[in-house]
Amino acid sequence: MQKIEIAAFFVARLCAPAILLLCGNTLFAQSWTSVEPLPDNFRSDHSYGFSIDGIGYLVAGQTNNGYSDAFYSYDATADAWTALEDFPGDARGYAIGDDWDGKAWFGFGQGTNGILNDLWVFDPATGSWEEKASCPCDARMHPAFVAIDDHIYVGLGNSASGDLNDWWEYDMESDTWSEKPAFPDTQRHHPYQFGIDGQVYVGFGHHNTEIFNEWYRYDPAGESWMEMTTLPDQGRVAGAQFAHDGMGYALSGDGEGHTSMPTGEFWQFDPLNDSWMQWPSHPGMSRWAPSSFVINNEVYLINGMSMDPGTFDYMDTNWKLAMTPAISHDAGISEYLGETVICDAEPLNVAASLTNWGSDELTSVQLELVVDGSVVLEQTWEGNLASYQSAIVEMGSYAFDVATAVNVQIATPDLNPLND
């Protein structure tokens, strides 16, 4: 673990407040990397993204030219997209899908002929789509849609008559639908959802002026719902979501004002502990209706719209993040959290956010406050941080009486030189 520093500059005035200006950032505060945009200037919202056998796919969506039936594949090794034969169903936006057992299931949304309730399956082995039985439910846009254990669970969304909270099960083997107990909270559209170990998780979303942060689990065996731990942040709508390696993830989306959040928030849900943990935000402001998929343990964020350009517009940049850091230091200072206003010679509380950037086991780290080359404060943090998890470290207080450059740094010797 090399020393990782945040530099801060203090401007002090006698008998008056002084302002602390941060003039640096950590080496690993930005761990997302850019990937190639789609060809044909294809920029979209509400496209369905998925990956099967190491290949990424993106289908349909709404564009500046209206509803689309375009279909693309992505080669992660070459960082290159290829246009495939168009999706054979109605061109559409506001659709939804999920993959199961090597095939992708896709449907619903809105096309030029109105709101849809159809269902399709894509087999990458043949490169072909097959239409299945339509849902005998209300046609709808952006519902919840989870494929798991040879079944698909669909519900919520908005129909021609408004938001819904009904819940349906599709049997892949028999190609039949059946209605199940309704979602137990307010009807809504564009929720987040994923399936883990035979359970379906659904929540967030939008209804009228409300945007939610509540979270629920549906047990298919018992046909029952249970409320889980609420997201410890603002409500959100119209983001991307996926399950990976036993965890669920909620990526980006609009916040409570139904507008872009200041950062592209990324949250992990642990179903065993019923807990949420924040991961590194994607670059820029959050995105409305982006797509995502996972290839080789990396999550990709594709397209969507954001206020990031200054006006609400389609995004030209795509990003990826390693779900397990491949190369990094064991730990880093990800943020300075001390006071930012001081008075002459008064003690200033010093704190920092310590983040695990790749250590398999991070349990003890020593932090230092260095002023003019001398260590003036030391604090040892002890605990247990998983990858990308952070902890706040209170280092104590120090009185600054002149303008000076200050470093908050990690002094612990390297625990694993192989991952530097």
Phi, psi and omega in degrees: 000106176286160177291130181241125192241150164241125180266139178226146182241127181257132175250108186251141175231143180296133174059023179217155178299149175240155183248131176269122180250123174282129181242015177208176176219170181283161181298328188245021178296336178240106184246002172279147177234151185282151175230168187294136173288166181288153177287176177062019183054037182283104176241132191211164165236157179057031167281158176258121177252140178205165176224142177218129177054042174079007177245135176268153180221151175219130184224142173060200182117173177257138182228181175297340180261010180103199181290145186237151169242018181295151184218128184229152170243157183231129176259110184291326181295317181271351187050055186218143178257150176229131176285129178255176176298138185303149173303133187279348177278188179300137168302143188200163167233177177058025180269180187205158179195175176199160180247151178205130173054046173080009177227156180249134179249139192205144176175194180062197182096195180228134177235189182293340179263007177118193181281144192244155173226024184276170181217134181229156175230136179250129178249108182294340179294326179253348182069024186236156176255146176228132178278138179247185182295132176290153179289132177281026180257178173299135171300147187204160175253153181024067172276178164284146184205111182228125176259125182199138176052048176064022176224161174235137179245124185230138176185180183062206184086181178233136180254187178297337181260001176126188182290155186233160171223020177286171187213129186230150178240132176249132178262114183297323183290315184267352181056047181227156180246150172213144181277143182236175180303137186293155172305132192275011181231190183304139174301152185194165174236163180050055173283179169255152183197153171195166178242137180218125174050049175079002179247149180249132181244131185217143175177193183061210178095188194219136172213122183052241181265000184263136170235127197258157170234011177286158188220138185226157175238134175250128178259106182300325182295316180267356183049050185224155180249149175218134176284136180253188181293130178295143174302128182281048180201183182296157174298163181205162185211151169062049173250197175250157182206155179192162172250144181204125173054044175083003179238157174250153184224138175242120189238122172062207185104173175277151178269198188298332177276009186051044175217171184300134173282156183302329179231159180277074190301145183222120185236141176253134176250127178259108184291333180289321180261358182050055185219156179247145175220134181277136176253176183298129178293147175288159183299148177079186177286167180292165185241142173271126174056049172279178175241162178207158169202166181240129176227130176051044176067023175236134177266138180248136174249121189234132171057212187093177180235155183201160171279002185304324177287355184109332171231157183290115187206167176292146182267139180264349185253142173238154188221160173220155180221132175290123180292330172237118184303130180271319178223124178186169169282162182295325183208161179205157172277112185267344180195142171272129187240011181285179179294151181246355177235125182228161172244159185310120173066008177276143181299138179249127176289133182244126179214157180212158175261120179263129182236137175278116182254026174145357179290137175295327180214109180245108187236343182205127181218137176259128178251150180228144167255119184247124179239122180052040177085356181247140177282119183249342175219143174226143177212132177258123175266137175228139181170213179210113181245128172281171179304132179073358179280149183236158175220144177273129180245116175274120186262347182117202181230154180212141181265119177259124182245355176218163175294133184203155174272138186230138174243132166255121189218163175264132184248355183295135177300157184299127179276332184212087183300337183293338183258010177285000000 
